[in-house]
Amino acid sequence: MSAEEEVYLSLSAASKLLGVHSTTLRRWADAGSVPVYLTPGGHRRFAHADLLHLAERRPSPAQQQLLNQAWATRALVQAHANIASTAKRPAWIAQIDEPARGAWRQVGQQLMGVVLHYLNSPHEDSELLAEARRIGGDYAHLARQTGMPLTAALEAALFFRDALVDAALHIPTAAQPPIGEQVRLLRRLSQIANAVQLAVASHYE
């Protein structure tokens, strides 16, 4: 097919072809994950061939959930390894005795479950963000029980946030989602991590 014969689709039609929301496709286009062409009137148009190529590369929703699960598992394993490592063990962990660490692990696992649901949700979910804030309150409660100052409690929250980000940055190339999806995941991660950290801070006030 020549360039003159190429079929171009509107944002709405292209979104339906890919089975994604139009805002998602717009975000992918803005991030450079899929070529987009602008009409003289400023409307987005997508080449049919480019969309088919993207569809071939893009994981199915079920595959993406499995990738997200693997990513989260890697983050938890790395976080636990850093806690166990004398060289990498964060200073705040010394303030938590072994019996209390079980409660911290349980709260961390609850948070990971909320993170996974939030990442896999097609839209921002206020209930999940509220749950993240509740877990942030639990973190603050545990921290205050040990006499941990606010700065140390926030360091603990940042520690797990950094573990998630580090895991996201080290996803094998073959398993990486399109750039637009990576941006969405990191943005979602930032939103839910912010909710936790602000909740921790508010429970110290």
MODELLER restraints for C-alpha pairs under 7 A, 6 or more apart:
rsr = mdl.restraints
at = mdl.atoms
rsr.add(forms.Gaussian(group=physical.xy_distance, feature=features.Distance(at['CA:6:A'], at['CA:47:A']), mean=6.80, stdev=0.5))
rsr.add(forms.Gaussian(group=physical.xy_distance, feature=features.Distance(at['CA:7:A'], at['CA:47:A']), mean=5.86, stdev=0.5))
rsr.add(forms.Gaussian(group=physical.xy_distance, feature=features.Distance(at['CA:7:A'], at['CA:48:A']), mean=5.56, stdev=0.5))
rsr.add(forms.Gaussian(group=physical.xy_distance, feature=features.Distance(at['CA:8:A'], at['CA:45:A']), mean=5.80, stdev=0.5))
rsr.add(forms.Gaussian(group=physical.xy_distance, feature=features.Distance(at['CA:8:A'], at['CA:46:A']), mean=5.18, stdev=0.5))
rsr.add(forms.Gaussian(group=physical.xy_distance, feature=features.Distance(at['CA:8:A'], at['CA:47:A']), mean=4.45, stdev=0.5))
rsr.add(forms.Gaussian(group=physical.xy_distance, feature=features.Distance(at['CA:8:A'], at['CA:48:A']), mean=5.75, stdev=0.5))
rsr.add(forms.Gaussian(group=physical.xy_distance, feature=features.Distance(at['CA:9:A'], at['CA:45:A']), mean=5.39, stdev=0.5))
rsr.add(forms.Gaussian(group=physical.xy_distance, feature=features.Distance(at['CA:9:A'], at['CA:46:A']), mean=5.11, stdev=0.5))
rsr.add(forms.Gaussian(group=physical.xy_distance, feature=features.Distance(at['CA:9:A'], at['CA:47:A']), mean=6.36, stdev=0.5))
rsr.add(forms.Gaussian(group=physical.xy_distance, feature=features.Distance(at['CA:9:A'], at['CA:48:A']), mean=6.63, stdev=0.5))
rsr.add(forms.Gaussian(group=physical.xy_distance, feature=features.Distance(at['CA:10:A'], at['CA:44:A']), mean=6.32, stdev=0.5))
rsr.add(forms.Gaussian(group=physical.xy_distance, feature=features.Distance(at['CA:10:A'], at['CA:45:A']), mean=4.95, stdev=0.5))
rsr.add(forms.Gaussian(group=physical.xy_distance, feature=features.Distance(at['CA:10:A'], at['CA:46:A']), mean=6.47, stdev=0.5))
rsr.add(forms.Gaussian(group=physical.xy_distance, feature=features.Distance(at['CA:11:A'], at['CA:22:A']), mean=6.41, stdev=0.5))
rsr.add(forms.Gaussian(group=physical.xy_distance, feature=features.Distance(at['CA:11:A'], at['CA:44:A']), mean=6.05, stdev=0.5))
rsr.add(forms.Gaussian(group=physical.xy_distance, feature=features.Distance(at['CA:11:A'], at['CA:45:A']), mean=6.30, stdev=0.5))
rsr.add(forms.Gaussian(group=physical.xy_distance, feature=features.Distance(at['CA:12:A'], at['CA:22:A']), mean=6.06, stdev=0.5))
rsr.add(forms.Gaussian(group=physical.xy_distance, feature=features.Distance(at['CA:14:A'], at['CA:46:A']), mean=6.71, stdev=0.5))
rsr.add(forms.Gaussian(group=physical.xy_distance, feature=features.Distance(at['CA:15:A'], at['CA:21:A']), mean=5.93, stdev=0.5))
rsr.add(forms.Gaussian(group=physical.xy_distance, feature=features.Distance(at['CA:15:A'], at['CA:22:A']), mean=5.24, stdev=0.5))
rsr.add(forms.Gaussian(group=physical.xy_distance, feature=features.Distance(at['CA:15:A'], at['CA:25:A']), mean=6.25, stdev=0.5))
rsr.add(forms.Gaussian(group=physical.xy_distance, feature=features.Distance(at['CA:18:A'], at['CA:55:A']), mean=6.46, stdev=0.5))
rsr.add(forms.Gaussian(group=physical.xy_distance, feature=features.Distance(at['CA:27:A'], at['CA:180:A']), mean=6.11, stdev=0.5))
rsr.add(forms.Gaussian(group=physical.xy_distance, feature=features.Distance(at['CA:28:A'], at['CA:34:A']), mean=6.30, stdev=0.5))
rsr.add(forms.Gaussian(group=physical.xy_distance, feature=features.Distance(at['CA:28:A'], at['CA:179:A']), mean=6.96, stdev=0.5))
rsr.add(forms.Gaussian(group=physical.xy_distance, feature=features.Distance(at['CA:28:A'], at['CA:180:A']), mean=4.15, stdev=0.5))
rsr.add(forms.Gaussian(group=physical.xy_distance, feature=features.Distance(at['CA:29:A'], at['CA:35:A']), mean=6.31, stdev=0.5))
rsr.add(forms.Gaussian(group=physical.xy_distance, feature=features.Distance(at['CA:29:A'], at['CA:36:A']), mean=6.03, stdev=0.5))
rsr.add(forms.Gaussian(group=physical.xy_distance, feature=features.Distance(at['CA:31:A'], at['CA:179:A']), mean=6.63, stdev=0.5))
rsr.add(forms.Gaussian(group=physical.xy_distance, feature=features.Distance(at['CA:31:A'], at['CA:180:A']), mean=5.67, stdev=0.5))
rsr.add(forms.Gaussian(group=physical.xy_distance, feature=features.Distance(at['CA:33:A'], at['CA:178:A']), mean=6.06, stdev=0.5))
rsr.add(forms.Gaussian(group=physical.xy_distance, feature=features.Distance(at['CA:33:A'], at['CA:179:A']), mean=5.48, stdev=0.5))
rsr.add(forms.Gaussian(group=physical.xy_distance, feature=features.Distance(at['CA:33:A'], at['CA:180:A']), mean=5.90, stdev=0.5))
rsr.add(forms.Gaussian(group=physical.xy_distance, feature=features.Distance(at['CA:34:A'], at['CA:50:A']), mean=6.91, stdev=0.5))
rsr.add(forms.Gaussian(group=physical.xy_distance, feature=features.Distance(at['CA:34:A'], at['CA:54:A']), mean=6.99, stdev=0.5))
rsr.add(forms.Gaussian(group=physical.xy_distance, feature=features.Distance(at['CA:35:A'], at['CA:46:A']), mean=6.88, stdev=0.5))
rsr.add(forms.Gaussian(group=physical.xy_distance, feature=features.Distance(at['CA:35:A'], at['CA:50:A']), mean=6.89, stdev=0.5))
rsr.add(forms.Gaussian(group=physical.xy_distance, feature=features.Distance(at['CA:36:A'], at['CA:44:A']), mean=6.30, stdev=0.5))
rsr.add(forms.Gaussian(group=physical.xy_distance, feature=features.Distance(at['CA:36:A'], at['CA:45:A']), mean=5.86, stdev=0.5))
rsr.add(forms.Gaussian(group=physical.xy_distance, feature=features.Distance(at['CA:36:A'], at['CA:46:A']), mean=5.23, stdev=0.5))
rsr.add(forms.Gaussian(group=physical.xy_distance, feature=features.Distance(at['CA:37:A'], at['CA:44:A']), mean=5.66, stdev=0.5))
rsr.add(forms.Gaussian(group=physical.xy_distance, feature=features.Distance(at['CA:37:A'], at['CA:45:A']), mean=5.03, stdev=0.5))
rsr.add(forms.Gaussian(group=physical.xy_distance, feature=features.Distance(at['CA:37:A'], at['CA:46:A']), mean=6.28, stdev=0.5))
rsr.add(forms.Gaussian(group=physical.xy_distance, feature=features.Distance(at['CA:38:A'], at['CA:44:A']), mean=4.79, stdev=0.5))
rsr.add(forms.Gaussian(group=physical.xy_distance, feature=features.Distance(at['CA:38:A'], at['CA:45:A']), mean=6.04, stdev=0.5))
rsr.add(forms.Gaussian(group=physical.xy_distance, feature=features.Distance(at['CA:58:A'], at['CA:177:A']), mean=6.62, stdev=0.5))
rsr.add(forms.Gaussian(group=physical.xy_distance, feature=features.Distance(at['CA:58:A'], at['CA:178:A']), mean=6.73, stdev=0.5))
rsr.add(forms.Gaussian(group=physical.xy_distance, feature=features.Distance(at['CA:65:A'], at['CA:120:A']), mean=6.42, stdev=0.5))
rsr.add(forms.Gaussian(group=physical.xy_distance, feature=features.Distance(at['CA:68:A'], at['CA:116:A']), mean=6.98, stdev=0.5))
rsr.add(forms.Gaussian(group=physical.xy_distance, feature=features.Distance(at['CA:69:A'], at['CA:116:A']), mean=6.99, stdev=0.5))
rsr.add(forms.Gaussian(group=physical.xy_distance, feature=features.Distance(at['CA:71:A'], at['CA:167:A']), mean=6.12, stdev=0.5))
rsr.add(forms.Gaussian(group=physical.xy_distance, feature=features.Distance(at['CA:71:A'], at['CA:168:A']), mean=6.50, stdev=0.5))
rsr.add(forms.Gaussian(group=physical.xy_distance, feature=features.Distance(at['CA:72:A'], at['CA:164:A']), mean=6.81, stdev=0.5))
rsr.add(forms.Gaussian(group=physical.xy_distance, feature=features.Distance(at['CA:74:A'], at['CA:167:A']), mean=6.26, stdev=0.5))
rsr.add(forms.Gaussian(group=physical.xy_distance, feature=features.Distance(at['CA:75:A'], at['CA:163:A']), mean=5.27, stdev=0.5))
rsr.add(forms.Gaussian(group=physical.xy_distance, feature=features.Distance(at['CA:75:A'], at['CA:164:A']), mean=5.09, stdev=0.5))
rsr.add(forms.Gaussian(group=physical.xy_distance, feature=features.Distance(at['CA:75:A'], at['CA:167:A']), mean=5.20, stdev=0.5))
rsr.add(forms.Gaussian(group=physical.xy_distance, feature=features.Distance(at['CA:78:A'], at['CA:163:A']), mean=6.73, stdev=0.5))
rsr.add(forms.Gaussian(group=physical.xy_distance, feature=features.Distance(at['CA:79:A'], at['CA:160:A']), mean=6.68, stdev=0.5))
rsr.add(forms.Gaussian(group=physical.xy_distance, feature=features.Distance(at['CA:79:A'], at['CA:163:A']), mean=5.80, stdev=0.5))
rsr.add(forms.Gaussian(group=physical.xy_distance, feature=features.Distance(at['CA:82:A'], at['CA:88:A']), mean=5.20, stdev=0.5))
rsr.add(forms.Gaussian(group=physical.xy_distance, feature=features.Distance(at['CA:82:A'], at['CA:89:A']), mean=5.47, stdev=0.5))
rsr.add(forms.Gaussian(group=physical.xy_distance, feature=features.Distance(at['CA:83:A'], at['CA:89:A']), mean=4.61, stdev=0.5))
rsr.add(forms.Gaussian(group=physical.xy_distance, feature=features.Distance(at['CA:83:A'], at['CA:90:A']), mean=6.70, stdev=0.5))
rsr.add(forms.Gaussian(group=physical.xy_distance, feature=features.Distance(at['CA:92:A'], at['CA:152:A']), mean=5.73, stdev=0.5))
rsr.add(forms.Gaussian(group=physical.xy_distance, feature=features.Distance(at['CA:92:A'], at['CA:156:A']), mean=6.80, stdev=0.5))
rsr.add(forms.Gaussian(group=physical.xy_distance, feature=features.Distance(at['CA:95:A'], at['CA:146:A']), mean=6.70, stdev=0.5))
rsr.add(forms.Gaussian(group=physical.xy_distance, feature=features.Distance(at['CA:96:A'], at['CA:146:A']), mean=6.59, stdev=0.5))
rsr.add(forms.Gaussian(group=physical.xy_distance, feature=features.Distance(at['CA:107:A'], at['CA:135:A']), mean=6.79, stdev=0.5))
rsr.add(forms.Gaussian(group=physical.xy_distance, feature=features.Distance(at['CA:111:A'], at['CA:132:A']), mean=6.59, stdev=0.5))
rsr.add(forms.Gaussian(group=physical.xy_distance, feature=features.Distance(at['CA:111:A'], at['CA:135:A']), mean=6.55, stdev=0.5))
rsr.add(forms.Gaussian(group=physical.xy_distance, feature=features.Distance(at['CA:114:A'], at['CA:128:A']), mean=6.38, stdev=0.5))
rsr.add(forms.Gaussian(group=physical.xy_distance, feature=features.Distance(at['CA:114:A'], at['CA:132:A']), mean=6.74, stdev=0.5))
rsr.add(forms.Gaussian(group=physical.xy_distance, feature=features.Distance(at['CA:118:A'], at['CA:125:A']), mean=6.88, stdev=0.5))
rsr.add(forms.Gaussian(group=physical.xy_distance, feature=features.Distance(at['CA:118:A'], at['CA:128:A']), mean=6.46, stdev=0.5))
rsr.add(forms.Gaussian(group=physical.xy_distance, feature=features.Distance(at['CA:119:A'], at['CA:185:A']), mean=6.11, stdev=0.5))
rsr.add(forms.Gaussian(group=physical.xy_distance, feature=features.Distance(at['CA:119:A'], at['CA:188:A']), mean=6.19, stdev=0.5))
rsr.add(forms.Gaussian(group=physical.xy_distance, feature=features.Distance(at['CA:129:A'], at['CA:192:A']), mean=6.17, stdev=0.5))
rsr.add(forms.Gaussian(group=physical.xy_distance, feature=features.Distance(at['CA:129:A'], at['CA:195:A']), mean=6.65, stdev=0.5))
rsr.add(forms.Gaussian(group=physical.xy_distance, feature=features.Distance(at['CA:132:A'], at['CA:192:A']), mean=6.50, stdev=0.5))
rsr.add(forms.Gaussian(group=physical.xy_distance, feature=features.Distance(at['CA:132:A'], at['CA:195:A']), mean=6.31, stdev=0.5))
rsr.add(forms.Gaussian(group=physical.xy_distance, feature=features.Distance(at['CA:132:A'], at['CA:196:A']), mean=5.63, stdev=0.5))
rsr.add(forms.Gaussian(group=physical.xy_distance, feature=features.Distance(at['CA:133:A'], at['CA:195:A']), mean=5.44, stdev=0.5))
rsr.add(forms.Gaussian(group=physical.xy_distance, feature=features.Distance(at['CA:133:A'], at['CA:196:A']), mean=5.02, stdev=0.5))
rsr.add(forms.Gaussian(group=physical.xy_distance, feature=features.Distance(at['CA:133:A'], at['CA:199:A']), mean=5.27, stdev=0.5))
rsr.add(forms.Gaussian(group=physical.xy_distance, feature=features.Distance(at['CA:135:A'], at['CA:196:A']), mean=6.84, stdev=0.5))
rsr.add(forms.Gaussian(group=physical.xy_distance, feature=features.Distance(at['CA:136:A'], at['CA:196:A']), mean=4.34, stdev=0.5))
rsr.add(forms.Gaussian(group=physical.xy_distance, feature=features.Distance(at['CA:136:A'], at['CA:197:A']), mean=6.44, stdev=0.5))
rsr.add(forms.Gaussian(group=physical.xy_distance, feature=features.Distance(at['CA:136:A'], at['CA:199:A']), mean=5.02, stdev=0.5))
rsr.add(forms.Gaussian(group=physical.xy_distance, feature=features.Distance(at['CA:136:A'], at['CA:200:A']), mean=5.03, stdev=0.5))
rsr.add(forms.Gaussian(group=physical.xy_distance, feature=features.Distance(at['CA:137:A'], at['CA:199:A']), mean=5.60, stdev=0.5))
rsr.add(forms.Gaussian(group=physical.xy_distance, feature=features.Distance(at['CA:137:A'], at['CA:200:A']), mean=5.49, stdev=0.5))
rsr.add(forms.Gaussian(group=physical.xy_distance, feature=features.Distance(at['CA:137:A'], at['CA:203:A']), mean=6.21, stdev=0.5))
rsr.add(forms.Gaussian(group=physical.xy_distance, feature=features.Distance(at['CA:139:A'], at['CA:200:A']), mean=6.59, stdev=0.5))
rsr.add(forms.Gaussian(group=physical.xy_distance, feature=features.Distance(at['CA:140:A'], at['CA:153:A']), mean=6.75, stdev=0.5))
rsr.add(forms.Gaussian(group=physical.xy_distance, feature=features.Distance(at['CA:140:A'], at['CA:200:A']), mean=4.93, stdev=0.5))
rsr.add(forms.Gaussian(group=physical.xy_distance, feature=features.Distance(at['CA:140:A'], at['CA:203:A']), mean=6.19, stdev=0.5))
rsr.add(forms.Gaussian(group=physical.xy_distance, feature=features.Distance(at['CA:143:A'], at['CA:153:A']), mean=5.98, stdev=0.5))
rsr.add(forms.Gaussian(group=physical.xy_distance, feature=features.Distance(at['CA:150:A'], at['CA:201:A']), mean=6.89, stdev=0.5))
rsr.add(forms.Gaussian(group=physical.xy_distance, feature=features.Distance(at['CA:150:A'], at['CA:204:A']), mean=6.69, stdev=0.5))
rsr.add(forms.Gaussian(group=physical.xy_distance, feature=features.Distance(at['CA:154:A'], at['CA:197:A']), mean=6.53, stdev=0.5))
rsr.add(forms.Gaussian(group=physical.xy_distance, feature=features.Distance(at['CA:157:A'], at['CA:197:A']), mean=6.36, stdev=0.5))
rsr.add(forms.Gaussian(group=physical.xy_distance, feature=features.Distance(at['CA:161:A'], at['CA:193:A']), mean=6.44, stdev=0.5))
